[in-house]
Amino acid sequence: MSAFCAHPFLASLQLLASSMEETPITPASPWVMLLFAAIMLATYIGVAIEPLHKTVAALCGAVVLIALSLFLGLFQYEKIYDILEEDLNIFGVIIGTGILVDVVGKSGLFHFLSMWIVRFTGGRASTLFLTLCVITFLFVAVLTIVPAMLILSSLVLVICRSLNYKPVPFLLSVAICANSGAIATFASGLPNIMIGTAAGIPYAQFLIVSLPYALTSLLIAIIGLRIFFRKDLPWKQTAEEQALLREQIETFDPWAMVENRMVLLRSGVILLATVLGFVFAQQLGVGMDFIAMVGATAALLFAGKGVEDAIQKVNWTVIMFFMGLFIIIGCVKQTGALAWVAQQVIAFSGNEMSLLLPLLGIFSAVASSIVDNIPVAATLIPIVRDISSTGVPAEPLWWTLIICCNLGGNGTPIGSISCVIAIYALKREAGERVGWGMFMKLGGTIMLFQVIGAILYLSFIYYQGWIPSLAGH
């Protein structure tokens, strides 16, 4: 999904706004609302459990709700295209960044940077731990969470084998710190892209509002991880041990994965230019999806060898998942159920921001840790839009949803894609199993402090008047 701006892009913004501001929905009967909500809940359970692939679960839910909607006369079939039209730009971002990261990764740039990091730390456990946490934050902020985790999980396992360190502390640290990096920029996490586009948040505002707390949440995570793993790593190493580590690291070759240094250089330039394009998309008068596609095209043109292979590497299962998910949310929305939920939240809170922020923050974090932050974000977007239509300031609600959906992923092993990737890599590559109890003791505690901190932070900057206003709110 993309950020919005004025002048040439204003016309497309108005068209998108008009598609979002549809004619008022006539509420269906209570039993229809309950039926559709139950099917949506069943779909989310299917997403959460392992035996059923989450994409299959989402598509099944979409098919059932479309059939029911047509049978009950809620809308004509063409309405499905209107539902998907609102979110077409997220597909552009996913496709563009997927191609870009695959091409840049094949150049050896990421491996080169990773090996440089290892040499920089000298292999010392304490320095390596801190550096990996910070690098994870930066990688996720720039590359998005999935490619960053795939790169870093492989790197961590190689380092741990080479230096004879336990992989669990390092890989779980990377997974948890990744969720802090995911709130740093517009494009660093899929919930950000979804919510940022729905709210019309410019890229630069993430640097103003979200980045400061992203860094704060990273610090909370590092402290919690350091305490939890205090007995699992050799935090204090003698000079002799450090010298031995340096000798081992000297055998690592940063250029091992680099076939062509000019391709490496071009890849770095294209990646940097794309990131700058994300930052200045608003001033350029284009959307984030356009920037992502331009970056992908440039990568294929100037740095790519296997064009078809790079395109095939696009995560089409995620795109199909989103398609099913957006249809499910759209169908439930047409019953009036989401508007009813918004009305109950407003009634309970009395439209007081001091109650709305904690309610939204806690619910989105807990729900994200149980299900997955993507369907939680997709479900809450129309609810927040309905709440803000009553005159409640929308900006603090959008930021609460962005931050807490991402940080809620730390609560359980299935809460975020970073945790899923890390635990799967530990099981497959290192033969290490991480149980729910152990993970929730670690991640759940960190999530608790991070979410409480987020609510306090957002409440403070809201009452200080430091949250930038959004166009149309």
C-alpha positions, 0 to 999 in steps of 0.5 A: 500500500502507498503513501499519498500526496498532493498535486498530480497525485491528488486526483488519484487520492480523491478517487481512492478516498471516494472508494473508501467513503462509500454509500452508507451500509444498511445493517443486516439482521443480527443473525447475519452479522453473527454468522459472518463474524463467526465465519471470519473468526473460524477463518482466523483460527484456520490461519493460526493453526499449523495443519491448514495453510493460512492462504488456503484458510483465507481463500476458503473463508472468502469463497464461503462469504461471497457465496453467502453474500450473494445468496442473502442479497447483501450485494451484487457480485461486482462489489467484490471488485470494489473491495479489492480495488481499495487495496490494489496498491499493496500488491504493487508494493509486495511484488516490487519489493520482492523482486528488488530484494531477490535481485539485490540478494543474488548480487552478494550485497547482503552477505558482504554486509553480514560478513563485515559485521562479524569482523567488526565485532571480533566474534565477542558474544556481548558485542556480537549480540548487541550488533546483531540486534541493531543490525536486525533493526536496520535491516528490517527498517530498510528491507522489510521483515521477511527478507531481513529475517531470511538473511539474518537467520542464515547468517546467525546459524553460520556464525554460531556454528563457526564460533560454537555459540548456542543459536537459540539466544541469538536467533530469538533475539533477532526475531524479537528485535525484528518487530521493533524494526518493523515499526520504524518506517512505512515499508518495513512491515506489512501492517504498516503498509496496510494501515499507512495507506488506509490512513494516508500517512506519508512516509516521513511521518513514520520517522517523526512518530513511529521511529522514536518509539521503535528505538525505545522498544528496541532498547526494551527488547535488548534489556529483556533479552540480555537478562533472560539469556544471562546464563546462555552465552559467554558474556565475559571472554578472556583476551585469549578467547577473543584472540582465538575468535579473531583468528577464526573470523579471519577465515570468513570471506566477505566476497565469497558470494559476490560474482561481479563487483560492478553488479554489487555496486549497482545493486547497492545504488538501486536499493539506496535509490529505492529507499530514498524514493520511499522517503520522498514519494509524497513530494514526487507525487507518486505512491509507494507501489510505484516506487517499489515497481520502479526499483524492481524494474531497475534491479531487473534491468541493471543487476538481474540475470534470471528475470523469470526466476526473480519474478517467480520468487515473489511471494504469491502465496502472501498476495493470495492470502491478502486477496482472501483476507480483504474479501472476508473483511469487505463482506463482514463490513457489508453486514454492518458488523464492524460499524457496530463494533465501533459503536460499542467501543465508542459507547464504552469509552465515551469517546475519551482518548484516555480510554480508546488508546489503551483499549485499542493498544491492548486488544490489537497487541493481544490479538496479534500475538494469538492470530497474526498481526496482518488479519488483525490490522485488516480487521481493525482498519475499518473499525478505526475509520468508523470510530474516527468518523464520529469526531474522535481524532484519528491520528493517535488511533492509527499510530496505536494500531501500527505500533501495537500490531507489530509489537504484539507479534512478540507475544507467542511463537506464531504472533509474527513472521519473524518468530515463525522464521526463527523457530523454524530455522532453529528446528530445521537447521540446528535441531533446537526446539523452542516451546510455547512456554519458554517463548511466552516467558521471554517474548510475552514479558518483553511485549508487555513492557513494550505495549505499556510503553507504547500506550504511554508514549502515544498518550504523551505525544498526543496530549502534547500536540506532537502527532502530525495531522493527516489530510482528510482527518 
